[in-house]
Amino acid sequence: MECLAALPAAAPLAPLLGKLELTGAPKATLEMQADTSKPSQAQKEALSRWVGLRDECFEKGMRWLETTPFSRWLRPIVTQTKDKNDALTAALYRGELTFGEFNVKAMALSAEARKRVDDGIEAARLEERTGKAPDASPTATTASRNTLQQDLYQCEQEAARSYPPNLVQRMTSPGFQAAPGATQTNCTSYGNQLSCQSGAGNAGASIYNRPPTYVTEDANLPSRKTSTRSCMVARGYTPK
């Protein structure tokens, strides 16, 4: 995230440079992990400022997250990770942790958060494809997720056998001929909508010939999607 990436350049955080990873990325150096020192007063003041700047980045990130299809899945993960980071930073501020201990714990927390985010994105995509939300709680088993993926794969394969790819061409704009100086109208279709624009004619030339334009589509794609959903419903999944 650009907001976090810019934190090392913030002047108030200068006392923390080389002591911890200001962007939250899990890449603290070996020296940082082995640092046995605790925050000085100047570093404590910088820690307080760092928390404030992170909060600003968090608010920006949450506003962006709400515009994505993964918001429902990732919002609690991001919020919980922030709370854990704040608690970890408070422990460092109080002198309960050395910089090295903080860095090791922060790296572990970041790795855990990335894994949970990946799982959340996978769950959101599965929900979109199957119509059923998988169990994304911490107690969800790998076996249950594997069962969902196996069911989806089998239903997609069954749908592909029933409705194999059938590539066809669809005209998006008809061809036309325009005489010199004639008004020229171009039309483009998209689904059941037709958009037309008229413009200047073909002055100074002979007959203007524009061939029709086409796109290639899989005519059986809607049927495959419907078949996959029906198959998943038959296996006990609930469509949205």
SULFENFEN-V464462 format. One record per run of one state. SS is the DSSP state (H for helix, E for strand, C for the rest). FROM is the first residue (numbers start at 1). LEN is the number of residues. Records with the same first field share a line. If there is no record, write none. Layout:
SS=FROM-LEN / FROM-LEN
This chain:
C=1-1 / 6-1 / 10-1 / 17-13 / 34-7 / 66-5 / 94-5 / 131-11 / 163-4 / 174-2 / 179-5 / 191-2 / 200-8 / 211-2 / 219-2 / 235-6
H=2-4 / 7-3 / 11-6 / 30-4 / 41-25 / 71-23 / 99-32 / 142-21 / 221-14
E=167-7 / 176-3 / 184-7 / 193-7 / 208-3 / 213-6
